[in-house]
Amino acid sequence: MTTKEQISALESQQLELNAIMRRTDAHALKCNKEGLSYKDTYPDEYAEYVEANAQYNDNEAILAQLQAELEAATDDIIEDQII
């Protein structure tokens, strides 16, 4: 898989993970307003959120690395064309 393909796949996964995290927002907000523990009130949803959030953050680091590699490769190609 090329770097561009890896970036595209990770970006798609980020959208899915973001959807999971956003889906839990209503319950988390409700718990916050009512002074309830989101973790205790919706334990399965909370676990899903934590897992999605961790994967999202991991993907962000990988995406940053891949984008840096892509930029470096692009700079190398441009430099080779100039010379």
C-alpha positions, 0 to 999 in steps of 0.5 A: 500500500502506498503512503497516499493509500495508507493516509486515505485509509486512516482518514476514512477510519478517522471519520468512522471513529469520530462518528462513534465518539459523536454518537455518545455526546448526547448521553455524556452531556445528559449525564453531565447536566444531571450530575451523573457519572457517564462511565457508570450510567452507560458503561458499554457506551463509555468503553466504546468511546474510550476505545474509539478515542484511543484509536483516533489518537493513535491514528493521528500520530500515524497520519502525521508521520505518513504526511511528513514522509509524503512531503519529504518524498515530494520534496525529493522528487522536486529536488531531483527534477531541478537538478 
